[in-house]
Structures are given as structure tokens and as C-alpha cells.
Amino acid sequence: MAETTTQQKPLAGWDKPELDLSEAEWQSSSRGLGDVQIAFVEGFIAMRNSDRPESPSLIFTPAEWGAFVSGAREGDFDLT
């Protein structure tokens, strides 16, 4: 089966801009030990899979990022 990529329209209520991540300074989220990288761009936090940097990035507001990190610390997310 051939892989395909589809463009999706933003969800209703989506209030995040289309960020240009081409010049983002990506940092490992776990001192180089994990598969996730983050970048701070225009007041937002972008997160991507370091093994597949061409794949879509997740975009968080600072409040969303705080909730995500807090949940991860409490064991709500498996970041491995």
C-alpha cells in the first residue's frame, strides 16, 4: 500500500497560527536521550518526533504545554 499525505483543515475553534518552523532551533526534550524535540516559536511550543522531523509537529500554547508537562510528571503520558 502506498503512503499518502492529506491536508487537513484546522479544527473549529483552532486559534493557533501556522508557524514557520523551518528556522526553529530544536532541542532534545530529554538531554539527547529521547525521541522528542521541542522548539519555542513566536510564543508557542512546538514538539516533533526527532526520528521523523518531516512529520507534523504538535503546537502548544504555554498553558497547554504546562498542563502537558504536569500530566507527564504525574504519569499521565508515556514519553518513552
mmCIF file of the N, C-alpha and C atoms, coordinates in Angstrom:
data_MODEL
# 
_entry.id   MODEL 
# 
loop_
_atom_site.group_PDB 
_atom_site.id 
_atom_site.type_symbol 
_atom_site.label_atom_id 
_atom_site.label_alt_id 
_atom_site.label_comp_id 
_atom_site.label_asym_id 
_atom_site.label_entity_id 
_atom_site.label_seq_id 
_atom_site.pdbx_PDB_ins_code 
_atom_site.Cartn_x 
_atom_site.Cartn_y 
_atom_site.Cartn_z 
_atom_site.occupancy 
_atom_site.B_iso_or_equiv 
_atom_site.pdbx_formal_charge 
_atom_site.auth_seq_id 
_atom_site.auth_comp_id 
_atom_site.auth_asym_id 
_atom_site.auth_atom_id 
_atom_site.pdbx_PDB_model_num 
ATOM 1   N N  . MET A 1 1  ? 0.848   -1.170 0.000  1.00 0.00 ? 1  MET A N  1 
ATOM 2   C CA . MET A 1 1  ? 0.000   0.000  0.000  1.00 0.00 ? 1  MET A CA 1 
ATOM 3   C C  . MET A 1 1  ? 0.896   1.236  0.000  1.00 0.00 ? 1  MET A C  1 
ATOM 4   N N  . ALA A 1 2  ? 0.612   2.173  -0.843 1.00 0.00 ? 2  ALA A N  1 
ATOM 5   C CA . ALA A 1 2  ? 1.389   3.414  -0.928 1.00 0.00 ? 2  ALA A CA 1 
ATOM 6   C C  . ALA A 1 2  ? 0.980   4.361  0.183  1.00 0.00 ? 2  ALA A C  1 
ATOM 7   N N  . GLU A 1 3  ? 1.966   5.066  0.726  1.00 0.00 ? 3  GLU A N  1 
ATOM 8   C CA . GLU A 1 3  ? 1.671   6.060  1.751  1.00 0.00 ? 3  GLU A CA 1 
ATOM 9   C C  . GLU A 1 3  ? 1.171   7.329  1.092  1.00 0.00 ? 3  GLU A C  1 
ATOM 10  N N  . THR A 1 4  ? 0.192   7.955  1.691  1.00 0.00 ? 4  THR A N  1 
ATOM 11  C CA . THR A 1 4  ? -0.318  9.217  1.170  1.00 0.00 ? 4  THR A CA 1 
ATOM 12  C C  . THR A 1 4  ? -0.369  10.231 2.289  1.00 0.00 ? 4  THR A C  1 
ATOM 13  N N  . THR A 1 5  ? -0.298  11.471 1.930  1.00 0.00 ? 5  THR A N  1 
ATOM 14  C CA . THR A 1 5  ? -0.411  12.557 2.892  1.00 0.00 ? 5  THR A CA 1 
ATOM 15  C C  . THR A 1 5  ? -1.601  13.399 2.500  1.00 0.00 ? 5  THR A C  1 
ATOM 16  N N  . THR A 1 6  ? -2.445  13.695 3.452  1.00 0.00 ? 6  THR A N  1 
ATOM 17  C CA . THR A 1 6  ? -3.598  14.537 3.173  1.00 0.00 ? 6  THR A CA 1 
ATOM 18  C C  . THR A 1 6  ? -3.485  15.824 3.952  1.00 0.00 ? 6  THR A C  1 
ATOM 19  N N  . GLN A 1 7  ? -3.962  16.888 3.379  1.00 0.00 ? 7  GLN A N  1 
ATOM 20  C CA . GLN A 1 7  ? -4.004  18.172 4.070  1.00 0.00 ? 7  GLN A CA 1 
ATOM 21  C C  . GLN A 1 7  ? -5.309  18.238 4.846  1.00 0.00 ? 7  GLN A C  1 
ATOM 22  N N  . GLN A 1 8  ? -5.218  18.561 6.102  1.00 0.00 ? 8  GLN A N  1 
ATOM 23  C CA . GLN A 1 8  ? -6.414  18.697 6.913  1.00 0.00 ? 8  GLN A CA 1 
ATOM 24  C C  . GLN A 1 8  ? -6.639  20.158 7.231  1.00 0.00 ? 8  GLN A C  1 
ATOM 25  N N  . LYS A 1 9  ? -7.887  20.551 7.238  1.00 0.00 ? 9  LYS A N  1 
ATOM 26  C CA . LYS A 1 9  ? -8.232  21.909 7.631  1.00 0.00 ? 9  LYS A CA 1 
ATOM 27  C C  . LYS A 1 9  ? -8.199  22.001 9.150  1.00 0.00 ? 9  LYS A C  1 
ATOM 28  N N  . PRO A 1 10 ? -7.847  23.165 9.687  1.00 0.00 ? 10 PRO A N  1 
ATOM 29  C CA . PRO A 1 10 ? -7.846  23.326 11.146 1.00 0.00 ? 10 PRO A CA 1 
ATOM 30  C C  . PRO A 1 10 ? -9.224  23.049 11.737 1.00 0.00 ? 10 PRO A C  1 
ATOM 31  N N  . LEU A 1 11 ? -9.237  22.559 12.939 1.00 0.00 ? 11 LEU A N  1 
ATOM 32  C CA . LEU A 1 11 ? -10.487 22.303 13.641 1.00 0.00 ? 11 LEU A CA 1 
ATOM 33  C C  . LEU A 1 11 ? -11.179 23.610 13.987 1.00 0.00 ? 11 LEU A C  1 
ATOM 34  N N  . ALA A 1 12 ? -12.483 23.558 14.098 1.00 0.00 ? 12 ALA A N  1 
ATOM 35  C CA . ALA A 1 12 ? -13.241 24.740 14.514 1.00 0.00 ? 12 ALA A CA 1 
ATOM 36  C C  . ALA A 1 12 ? -12.736 25.178 15.886 1.00 0.00 ? 12 ALA A C  1 
ATOM 37  N N  . GLY A 1 13 ? -12.497 26.454 16.052 1.00 0.00 ? 13 GLY A N  1 
ATOM 38  C CA . GLY A 1 13 ? -12.006 26.968 17.311 1.00 0.00 ? 13 GLY A CA 1 
ATOM 39  C C  . GLY A 1 13 ? -10.496 26.930 17.426 1.00 0.00 ? 13 GLY A C  1 
ATOM 40  N N  . TRP A 1 14 ? -9.825  26.450 16.404 1.00 0.00 ? 14 TRP A N  1 
ATOM 41  C CA . TRP A 1 14 ? -8.364  26.383 16.411 1.00 0.00 ? 14 TRP A CA 1 
ATOM 42  C C  . TRP A 1 14 ? -7.837  27.801 16.297 1.00 0.00 ? 14 TRP A C  1 
ATOM 43  N N  . ASP A 1 15 ? -7.175  28.280 17.320 1.00 0.00 ? 15 ASP A N  1 
ATOM 44  C CA . ASP A 1 15 ? -6.746  29.674 17.335 1.00 0.00 ? 15 ASP A CA 1 
ATOM 45  C C  . ASP A 1 15 ? -5.226  29.825 17.270 1.00 0.00 ? 15 ASP A C  1 
ATOM 46  N N  . LYS A 1 16 ? -4.545  28.805 16.778 1.00 0.00 ? 16 LYS A N  1 
ATOM 47  C CA . LYS A 1 16 ? -3.092  28.866 16.672 1.00 0.00 ? 16 LYS A CA 1 
ATOM 48  C C  . LYS A 1 16 ? -2.710  29.188 15.234 1.00 0.00 ? 16 LYS A C  1 
ATOM 49  N N  . PRO A 1 17 ? -1.720  30.047 15.070 1.00 0.00 ? 17 PRO A N  1 
ATOM 50  C CA . PRO A 1 17 ? -1.313  30.413 13.709 1.00 0.00 ? 17 PRO A CA 1 
ATOM 51  C C  . PRO A 1 17 ? -0.513  29.294 13.049 1.00 0.00 ? 17 PRO A C  1 
ATOM 52  N N  . GLU A 1 18 ? -0.420  29.369 11.729 1.00 0.00 ? 18 GLU A N  1 
ATOM 53  C CA . GLU A 1 18 ? 0.502   28.488 11.011 1.00 0.00 ? 18 GLU A CA 1 
ATOM 54  C C  . GLU A 1 18 ? 1.910   29.011 11.283 1.00 0.00 ? 18 GLU A C  1 
ATOM 55  N N  . LEU A 1 19 ? 2.703   28.278 12.013 1.00 0.00 ? 19 LEU A N  1 
ATOM 56  C CA . LEU A 1 19 ? 4.041   28.725 12.377 1.00 0.00 ? 19 LEU A CA 1 
ATOM 57  C C  . LEU A 1 19 ? 5.055   28.243 11.351 1.00 0.00 ? 19 LEU A C  1 
ATOM 58  N N  . ASP A 1 20 ? 6.016   29.087 11.045 1.00 0.00 ? 20 ASP A N  1 
ATOM 59  C CA . ASP A 1 20 ? 7.124   28.702 10.187 1.00 0.00 ? 20 ASP A CA 1 
ATOM 60  C C  . ASP A 1 20 ? 8.187   28.058 11.073 1.00 0.00 ? 20 ASP A C  1 
ATOM 61  N N  . LEU A 1 21 ? 8.305   26.744 10.987 1.00 0.00 ? 21 LEU A N  1 
ATOM 62  C CA . LEU A 1 21 ? 9.239   26.011 11.831 1.00 0.00 ? 21 LEU A CA 1 
ATOM 63  C C  . LEU A 1 21 ? 10.558  25.722 11.121 1.00 0.00 ? 21 LEU A C  1 
ATOM 64  N N  . SER A 1 22 ? 10.715  26.244 9.911  1.00 0.00 ? 22 SER A N  1 
ATOM 65  C CA . SER A 1 22 ? 11.909  25.946 9.116  1.00 0.00 ? 22 SER A CA 1 
ATOM 66  C C  . SER A 1 22 ? 13.194  26.493 9.745  1.00 0.00 ? 22 SER A C  1 
ATOM 67  N N  . GLU A 1 23 ? 13.092  27.560 10.507 1.00 0.00 ? 23 GLU A N  1 
ATOM 68  C CA . GLU A 1 23 ? 14.275  28.146 11.149 1.00 0.00 ? 23 GLU A CA 1 
ATOM 69  C C  . GLU A 1 23 ? 14.287  27.912 12.662 1.00 0.00 ? 23 GLU A C  1 
ATOM 70  N N  . ALA A 1 24 ? 13.403  27.049 13.140 1.00 0.00 ? 24 ALA A N  1 
ATOM 71  C CA . ALA A 1 24 ? 13.305  26.789 14.580 1.00 0.00 ? 24 ALA A CA 1 
ATOM 72  C C  . ALA A 1 24 ? 14.571  26.118 15.097 1.00 0.00 ? 24 ALA A C  1 
ATOM 73  N N  . GLU A 1 25 ? 14.941  26.449 16.320 1.00 0.00 ? 25 GLU A N  1 
ATOM 74  C CA . GLU A 1 25 ? 16.080  25.814 16.985 1.00 0.00 ? 25 GLU A CA 1 
ATOM 75  C C  . GLU A 1 25 ? 15.538  24.683 17.862 1.00 0.00 ? 25 GLU A C  1 
ATOM 76  N N  . TRP A 1 26 ? 15.599  23.478 17.331 1.00 0.00 ? 26 TRP A N  1 
ATOM 77  C CA . TRP A 1 26 ? 15.045  22.313 18.013 1.00 0.00 ? 26 TRP A CA 1 
ATOM 78  C C  . TRP A 1 26 ? 16.008  21.830 19.086 1.00 0.00 ? 26 TRP A C  1 
ATOM 79  N N  . GLN A 1 27 ? 15.429  21.462 20.229 1.00 0.00 ? 27 GLN A N  1 
ATOM 80  C CA . GLN A 1 27 ? 16.207  20.974 21.367 1.00 0.00 ? 27 GLN A CA 1 
ATOM 81  C C  . GLN A 1 27 ? 15.640  19.632 21.794 1.00 0.00 ? 27 GLN A C  1 
ATOM 82  N N  . SER A 1 28 ? 16.525  18.746 22.212 1.00 0.00 ? 28 SER A N  1 
ATOM 83  C CA . SER A 1 28 ? 16.071  17.472 22.738 1.00 0.00 ? 28 SER A CA 1 
ATOM 84  C C  . SER A 1 28 ? 15.334  17.719 24.043 1.00 0.00 ? 28 SER A C  1 
ATOM 85  N N  . SER A 1 29 ? 14.240  17.026 24.238 1.00 0.00 ? 29 SER A N  1 
ATOM 86  C CA . SER A 1 29 ? 13.463  17.222 25.463 1.00 0.00 ? 29 SER A CA 1 
ATOM 87  C C  . SER A 1 29 ? 14.025  16.443 26.640 1.00 0.00 ? 29 SER A C  1 
ATOM 88  N N  . SER A 1 30 ? 14.993  15.579 26.384 1.00 0.00 ? 30 SER A N  1 
ATOM 89  C CA . SER A 1 30 ? 15.496  14.735 27.473 1.00 0.00 ? 30 SER A CA 1 
ATOM 90  C C  . SER A 1 30 ? 17.005  14.585 27.420 1.00 0.00 ? 30 SER A C  1 
ATOM 91  N N  . ARG A 1 31 ? 17.705  15.677 27.216 1.00 0.00 ? 31 ARG A N  1 
ATOM 92  C CA . ARG A 1 31 ? 19.171  15.688 27.188 1.00 0.00 ? 31 ARG A CA 1 
ATOM 93  C C  . ARG A 1 31 ? 19.725  14.718 26.148 1.00 0.00 ? 31 ARG A C  1 
ATOM 94  N N  . GLY A 1 32 ? 19.047  14.610 25.017 1.00 0.00 ? 32 GLY A N  1 
ATOM 95  C CA . GLY A 1 32 ? 19.528  13.769 23.928 1.00 0.00 ? 32 GLY A CA 1 
ATOM 96  C C  . GLY A 1 32 ? 19.166  12.308 24.038 1.00 0.00 ? 32 GLY A C  1 
ATOM 97  N N  . LEU A 1 33 ? 18.412  11.935 25.052 1.00 0.00 ? 33 LEU A N  1 
ATOM 98  C CA . LEU A 1 33 ? 18.094  10.530 25.273 1.00 0.00 ? 33 LEU A CA 1 
ATOM 99  C C  . LEU A 1 33 ? 16.744  10.109 24.696 1.00 0.00 ? 33 LEU A C  1 
ATOM 100 N N  . GLY A 1 34 ? 15.883  11.048 24.384 1.00 0.00 ? 34 GLY A N  1 
ATOM 101 C CA . GLY A 1 34 ? 14.540  10.704 23.938 1.00 0.00 ? 34 GLY A CA 1 
ATOM 102 C C  . GLY A 1 34 ? 14.320  10.898 22.460 1.00 0.00 ? 34 GLY A C  1 
ATOM 103 N N  . ASP A 1 35 ? 13.107  10.655 22.042 1.00 0.00 ? 35 ASP A N  1 
ATOM 104 C CA . ASP A 1 35 ? 12.731  10.764 20.646 1.00 0.00 ? 35 ASP A CA 1 
ATOM 105 C C  . ASP A 1 35 ? 12.004  12.052 20.327 1.00 0.00 ? 35 ASP A C  1 
ATOM 106 N N  . VAL A 1 36 ? 11.870  12.944 21.301 1.00 0.00 ? 36 VAL A N  1 
ATOM 107 C CA . VAL A 1 36 ? 11.078  14.149 21.118 1.00 0.00 ? 36 VAL A CA 1 
ATOM 108 C C  . VAL A 1 36 ? 11.988  15.375 21.151 1.00 0.00 ? 36 VAL A C  1 
ATOM 109 N N  . GLN A 1 37 ? 11.697  16.324 20.272 1.00 0.00 ? 37 GLN A N  1 
ATOM 110 C CA . GLN A 1 37 ? 12.395  17.604 20.272 1.00 0.00 ? 37 GLN A CA 1 
ATOM 111 C C  . GLN A 1 37 ? 11.354  18.707 20.414 1.00 0.00 ? 37 GLN A C  1 
ATOM 112 N N  . ILE A 1 38 ? 11.771  19.808 21.049 1.00 0.00 ? 38 ILE A N  1 
ATOM 113 C CA . ILE A 1 38 ? 10.879  20.947 21.196 1.00 0.00 ? 38 ILE A CA 1 
ATOM 114 C C  . ILE A 1 38 ? 11.573  22.212 20.684 1.00 0.00 ? 38 ILE A C  1 
ATOM 115 N N  . ALA A 1 39 ? 10.747  23.184 20.294 1.00 0.00 ? 39 ALA A N  1 
ATOM 116 C CA . ALA A 1 39 ? 11.254  24.490 19.868 1.00 0.00 ? 39 ALA A CA 1 
ATOM 117 C C  . ALA A 1 39 ? 10.269  25.542 20.350 1.00 0.00 ? 39 ALA A C  1 
ATOM 118 N N  . PHE A 1 40 ? 10.788  26.701 20.683 1.00 0.00 ? 40 PHE A N  1 
ATOM 119 C CA . PHE A 1 40 ? 9.967   27.831 21.110 1.00 0.00 ? 40 PHE A CA 1 
ATOM 120 C C  . PHE A 1 40 ? 9.895   28.802 19.949 1.00 0.00 ? 40 PHE A C  1 
ATOM 121 N N  . VAL A 1 41 ? 8.685   29.015 19.423 1.00 0.00 ? 41 VAL A N  1 
ATOM 122 C CA . VAL A 1 41 ? 8.497   29.830 18.223 1.00 0.00 ? 41 VAL A CA 1 
ATOM 123 C C  . VAL A 1 41 ? 7.309   30.767 18.428 1.00 0.00 ? 41 VAL A C  1 
ATOM 124 N N  . GLU A 1 42 ? 7.569   32.056 18.370 1.00 0.00 ? 42 GLU A N  1 
ATOM 125 C CA . GLU A 1 42 ? 6.519   33.080 18.403 1.00 0.00 ? 42 GLU A CA 1 
ATOM 126 C C  . GLU A 1 42 ? 5.553   32.905 19.580 1.00 0.00 ? 42 GLU A C  1 
ATOM 127 N N  . GLY A 1 43 ? 6.070   32.542 20.744 1.00 0.00 ? 43 GLY A N  1 
ATOM 128 C CA . GLY A 1 43 ? 5.238   32.404 21.936 1.00 0.00 ? 43 GLY A CA 1 
ATOM 129 C C  . GLY A 1 43 ? 4.551   31.060 22.069 1.00 0.00 ? 43 GLY A C  1 
ATOM 130 N N  . PHE A 1 44 ? 4.829   30.130 21.177 1.00 0.00 ? 44 PHE A N  1 
ATOM 131 C CA . PHE A 1 44 ? 4.252   28.796 21.228 1.00 0.00 ? 44 PHE A CA 1 
ATOM 132 C C  . PHE A 1 44 ? 5.367   27.780 21.410 1.00 0.00 ? 44 PHE A C  1 
ATOM 133 N N  . ILE A 1 45 ? 4.995   26.556 21.782 1.00 0.00 ? 45 ILE A N  1 
ATOM 134 C CA . ILE A 1 45 ? 5.944   25.468 21.913 1.00 0.00 ? 45 ILE A CA 1 
ATOM 135 C C  . ILE A 1 45 ? 5.574   24.433 20.862 1.00 0.00 ? 45 ILE A C  1 
ATOM 136 N N  . ALA A 1 46 ? 6.546   24.080 20.027 1.00 0.00 ? 46 ALA A N  1 
ATOM 137 C CA . ALA A 1 46 ? 6.334   23.048 19.015 1.00 0.00 ? 46 ALA A CA 1 
ATOM 138 C C  . ALA A 1 46 ? 7.061   21.793 19.465 1.00 0.00 ? 46 ALA A C  1 
ATOM 139 N N  . MET A 1 47 ? 6.448   20.645 19.216 1.00 0.00 ? 47 MET A N  1 
ATOM 140 C CA . MET A 1 47 ? 7.052   19.370 19.588 1.00 0.00 ? 47 MET A CA 1 
ATOM 141 C C  . MET A 1 47 ? 7.010   18.453 18.370 1.00 0.00 ? 47 MET A C  1 
ATOM 142 N N  . ARG A 1 48 ? 8.134   17.748 18.119 1.00 0.00 ? 48 ARG A N  1 
ATOM 143 C CA . ARG A 1 48 ? 8.170   16.842 16.977 1.00 0.00 ? 48 ARG A CA 1 
ATOM 144 C C  . ARG A 1 48 ? 8.930   15.568 17.339 1.00 0.00 ? 48 ARG A C  1 
ATOM 145 N N  . ASN A 1 49 ? 8.758   14.567 16.504 1.00 0.00 ? 49 ASN A N  1 
ATOM 146 C CA . ASN A 1 49 ? 9.471   13.309 16.627 1.00 0.00 ? 49 ASN A CA 1 
ATOM 147 C C  . ASN A 1 49 ? 10.846  13.501 16.013 1.00 0.00 ? 49 ASN A C  1 
ATOM 148 N N  . SER A 1 50 ? 11.903  13.336 16.795 1.00 0.00 ? 50 SER A N  1 
ATOM 149 C CA . SER A 1 50 ? 13.252  13.576 16.276 1.00 0.00 ? 50 SER A CA 1 
ATOM 150 C C  . SER A 1 50 ? 13.668  12.543 15.236 1.00 0.00 ? 50 SER A C  1 
ATOM 151 N N  . ASP A 1 51 ? 13.056  11.360 15.249 1.00 0.00 ? 51 ASP A N  1 
ATOM 152 C CA . ASP A 1 51 ? 13.369  10.348 14.252 1.00 0.00 ? 51 ASP A CA 1 
ATOM 153 C C  . ASP A 1 51 ? 12.702  10.639 12.906 1.00 0.00 ? 51 ASP A C  1 
ATOM 154 N N  . ARG A 1 52 ? 11.648  11.443 12.922 1.00 0.00 ? 52 ARG A N  1 
ATOM 155 C CA . ARG A 1 52 ? 10.930  11.801 11.694 1.00 0.00 ? 52 ARG A CA 1 
ATOM 156 C C  . ARG A 1 52 ? 10.623  13.298 11.703 1.00 0.00 ? 52 ARG A C  1 
ATOM 157 N N  . PRO A 1 53 ? 11.642  14.144 11.592 1.00 0.00 ? 53 PRO A N  1 
ATOM 158 C CA . PRO A 1 53 ? 11.420  15.586 11.691 1.00 0.00 ? 53 PRO A CA 1 
ATOM 159 C C  . PRO A 1 53 ? 10.529  16.163 10.600 1.00 0.00 ? 53 PRO A C  1 
ATOM 160 N N  . GLU A 1 54 ? 10.340  15.429 9.510  1.00 0.00 ? 54 GLU A N  1 
ATOM 161 C CA . GLU A 1 54 ? 9.462   15.900 8.441  1.00 0.00 ? 54 GLU A CA 1 
ATOM 162 C C  . GLU A 1 54 ? 7.979   15.687 8.768  1.00 0.00 ? 54 GLU A C  1 
ATOM 163 N N  . SER A 1 55 ? 7.690   14.882 9.780  1.00 0.00 ? 55 SER A N  1 
ATOM 164 C CA . SER A 1 55 ? 6.300   14.636 10.157 1.00 0.00 ? 55 SER A CA 1 
ATOM 165 C C  . SER A 1 55 ? 5.727   15.873 10.863 1.00 0.00 ? 55 SER A C  1 
ATOM 166 N N  . PRO A 1 56 ? 4.410   15.981 10.938 1.00 0.00 ? 56 PRO A N  1 
ATOM 167 C CA . PRO A 1 56 ? 3.805   17.174 11.558 1.00 0.00 ? 56 PRO A CA 1 
ATOM 168 C C  . PRO A 1 56 ? 4.229   17.365 13.009 1.00 0.00 ? 56 PRO A C  1 
ATOM 169 N N  . SER A 1 57 ? 4.310   18.606 13.395 1.00 0.00 ? 57 SER A N  1 
ATOM 170 C CA . SER A 1 57 ? 4.642   18.964 14.775 1.00 0.00 ? 57 SER A CA 1 
ATOM 171 C C  . SER A 1 57 ? 3.372   19.295 15.536 1.00 0.00 ? 57 SER A C  1 
ATOM 172 N N  . LEU A 1 58 ? 3.383   19.024 16.821 1.00 0.00 ? 58 LEU A N  1 
ATOM 173 C CA . LEU A 1 58 ? 2.296   19.448 17.699 1.00 0.00 ? 58 LEU A CA 1 
ATOM 174 C C  . LEU A 1 58 ? 2.620   20.854 18.175 1.00 0.00 ? 58 LEU A C  1 
ATOM 175 N N  . ILE A 1 59 ? 1.616   21.713 18.227 1.00 0.00 ? 59 ILE A N  1 
ATOM 176 C CA . ILE A 1 59 ? 1.795   23.091 18.670 1.00 0.00 ? 59 ILE A CA 1 
ATOM 177 C C  . ILE A 1 59 ? 1.003   23.294 19.955 1.00 0.00 ? 59 ILE A C  1 
ATOM 178 N N  . PHE A 1 60 ? 1.661   23.813 20.973 1.00 0.00 ? 60 PHE A N  1 
ATOM 179 C CA . PHE A 1 60 ? 1.042   24.061 22.281 1.00 0.00 ? 60 PHE A CA 1 
ATOM 180 C C  . PHE A 1 60 ? 1.106   25.545 22.611 1.00 0.00 ? 60 PHE A C  1 
ATOM 181 N N  . THR A 1 61 ? 0.077   26.053 23.270 1.00 0.00 ? 61 THR A N  1 
ATOM 182 C CA . THR A 1 61 ? 0.173   27.357 23.909 1.00 0.00 ? 61 THR A CA 1 
ATOM 183 C C  . THR A 1 61 ? 0.961   27.134 25.204 1.00 0.00 ? 61 THR A C  1 
ATOM 184 N N  . PRO A 1 62 ? 1.467   28.190 25.836 1.00 0.00 ? 62 PRO A N  1 
ATOM 185 C CA . PRO A 1 62 ? 2.162   27.978 27.110 1.00 0.00 ? 62 PRO A CA 1 
ATOM 186 C C  . PRO A 1 62 ? 1.301   27.267 28.154 1.00 0.00 ? 62 PRO A C  1 
ATOM 187 N N  . ALA A 1 63 ? 0.016   27.589 28.221 1.00 0.00 ? 63 ALA A N  1 
ATOM 188 C CA . ALA A 1 63 ? -0.869  26.928 29.192 1.00 0.00 ? 63 ALA A CA 1 
ATOM 189 C C  . ALA A 1 63 ? -1.043  25.446 28.862 1.00 0.00 ? 63 ALA A C  1 
ATOM 190 N N  . GLU A 1 64 ? -1.210  25.129 27.584 1.00 0.00 ? 64 GLU A N  1 
ATOM 191 C CA . GLU A 1 64 ? -1.338  23.734 27.179 1.00 0.00 ? 64 GLU A CA 1 
ATOM 192 C C  . GLU A 1 64 ? -0.057  22.961 27.468 1.00 0.00 ? 64 GLU A C  1 
ATOM 193 N N  . TRP A 1 65 ? 1.083   23.598 27.204 1.00 0.00 ? 65 TRP A N  1 
ATOM 194 C CA . TRP A 1 65 ? 2.369   22.952 27.466 1.00 0.00 ? 65 TRP A CA 1 
ATOM 195 C C  . TRP A 1 65 ? 2.520   22.665 28.957 1.00 0.00 ? 65 TRP A C  1 
ATOM 196 N N  . GLY A 1 66 ? 2.167   23.638 29.787 1.00 0.00 ? 66 GLY A N  1 
ATOM 197 C CA . GLY A 1 66 ? 2.239   23.435 31.228 1.00 0.00 ? 66 GLY A CA 1 
ATOM 198 C C  . GLY A 1 66 ? 1.385   22.263 31.685 1.00 0.00 ? 66 GLY A C  1 
ATOM 199 N N  . ALA A 1 67 ? 0.179   22.166 31.151 1.00 0.00 ? 67 ALA A N  1 
ATOM 200 C CA . ALA A 1 67 ? -0.709  21.057 31.506 1.00 0.00 ? 67 ALA A CA 1 
ATOM 201 C C  . ALA A 1 67 ? -0.146  19.728 31.014 1.00 0.00 ? 67 ALA A C  1 
ATOM 202 N N  . PHE A 1 68 ? 0.415   19.720 29.807 1.00 0.00 ? 68 PHE A N  1 
ATOM 203 C CA . PHE A 1 68 ? 1.013   18.501 29.265 1.00 0.00 ? 68 PHE A CA 1 
ATOM 204 C C  . PHE A 1 68 ? 2.181   18.031 30.132 1.00 0.00 ? 68 PHE A C  1 
ATOM 205 N N  . VAL A 1 69 ? 3.089   18.940 30.460 1.00 0.00 ? 69 VAL A N  1 
ATOM 206 C CA . VAL A 1 69 ? 4.257   18.591 31.263 1.00 0.00 ? 69 VAL A CA 1 
ATOM 207 C C  . VAL A 1 69 ? 3.828   18.142 32.657 1.00 0.00 ? 69 VAL A C  1 
ATOM 208 N N  . SER A 1 70 ? 2.866   18.843 33.233 1.00 0.00 ? 70 SER A N  1 
ATOM 209 C CA . SER A 1 70 ? 2.378   18.460 34.556 1.00 0.00 ? 70 SER A CA 1 
ATOM 210 C C  . SER A 1 70 ? 1.781   17.053 34.520 1.00 0.00 ? 70 SER A C  1 
ATOM 211 N N  . GLY A 1 71 ? 0.993   16.776 33.490 1.00 0.00 ? 71 GLY A N  1 
ATOM 212 C CA . GLY A 1 71 ? 0.415   15.444 33.344 1.00 0.00 ? 71 GLY A CA 1 
ATOM 213 C C  . GLY A 1 71 ? 1.484   14.382 33.145 1.00 0.00 ? 71 GLY A C  1 
ATOM 214 N N  . ALA A 1 72 ? 2.509   14.694 32.377 1.00 0.00 ? 72 ALA A N  1 
ATOM 215 C CA . ALA A 1 72 ? 3.592   13.735 32.148 1.00 0.00 ? 72 ALA A CA 1 
ATOM 216 C C  . ALA A 1 72 ? 4.325   13.437 33.443 1.00 0.00 ? 72 ALA A C  1 
ATOM 217 N N  . ARG A 1 73 ? 4.554   14.463 34.246 1.00 0.00 ? 73 ARG A N  1 
ATOM 218 C CA . ARG A 1 73 ? 5.244   14.266 35.529 1.00 0.00 ? 73 ARG A CA 1 
ATOM 219 C C  . ARG A 1 73 ? 4.427   13.389 36.472 1.00 0.00 ? 73 ARG A C  1 
ATOM 220 N N  . GLU A 1 74 ? 3.105   13.460 36.348 1.00 0.00 ? 74 GLU A N  1 
ATOM 221 C CA . GLU A 1 74 ? 2.229   12.675 37.204 1.00 0.00 ? 74 GLU A CA 1 
ATOM 222 C C  . GLU A 1 74 ? 1.991   11.275 36.630 1.00 0.00 ? 74 GLU A C  1 
ATOM 223 N N  . GLY A 1 75 ? 2.597   10.992 35.470 1.00 0.00 ? 75 GLY A N  1 
ATOM 224 C CA . GLY A 1 75 ? 2.463   9.666  34.891 1.00 0.00 ? 75 GLY A CA 1 
ATOM 225 C C  . GLY A 1 75 ? 1.316   9.521  33.918 1.00 0.00 ? 75 GLY A C  1 
ATOM 226 N N  . ASP A 1 76 ? 0.671   10.626 33.545 1.00 0.00 ? 76 ASP A N  1 
ATOM 227 C CA . ASP A 1 76 ? -0.457  10.557 32.625 1.00 0.00 ? 76 ASP A CA 1 
ATOM 228 C C  . ASP A 1 76 ? -0.035  10.248 31.198 1.00 0.00 ? 76 ASP A C  1 
ATOM 229 N N  . PHE A 1 77 ? 1.233   10.488 30.860 1.00 0.00 ? 77 PHE A N  1 
ATOM 230 C CA . PHE A 1 77 ? 1.732   10.291 29.499 1.00 0.00 ? 77 PHE A CA 1 
ATOM 231 C C  . PHE A 1 77 ? 2.990   9.444  29.552 1.00 0.00 ? 77 PHE A C  1 
ATOM 232 N N  . ASP A 1 78 ? 3.133   8.554  28.598 1.00 0.00 ? 78 ASP A N  1 
ATOM 233 C CA . ASP A 1 78 ? 4.359   7.772  28.467 1.00 0.00 ? 78 ASP A CA 1 
ATOM 234 C C  . ASP A 1 78 ? 5.202   8.435  27.385 1.00 0.00 ? 78 ASP A C  1 
ATOM 235 N N  . LEU A 1 79 ? 6.288   9.089  27.761 1.00 0.00 ? 79 LEU A N  1 
ATOM 236 C CA . LEU A 1 79 ? 7.119   9.816  26.818 1.00 0.00 ? 79 LEU A CA 1 
ATOM 237 C C  . LEU A 1 79 ? 8.262   8.973  26.271 1.00 0.00 ? 79 LEU A C  1 
ATOM 238 N N  . THR A 1 80 ? 8.271   7.681  26.530 1.00 0.00 ? 80 THR A N  1 
ATOM 239 C CA . THR A 1 80 ? 9.360   6.843  26.029 1.00 0.00 ? 80 THR A CA 1 
ATOM 240 C C  . THR A 1 80 ? 9.040   6.291  24.664 1.00 0.00 ? 80 THR A C  1 
# 
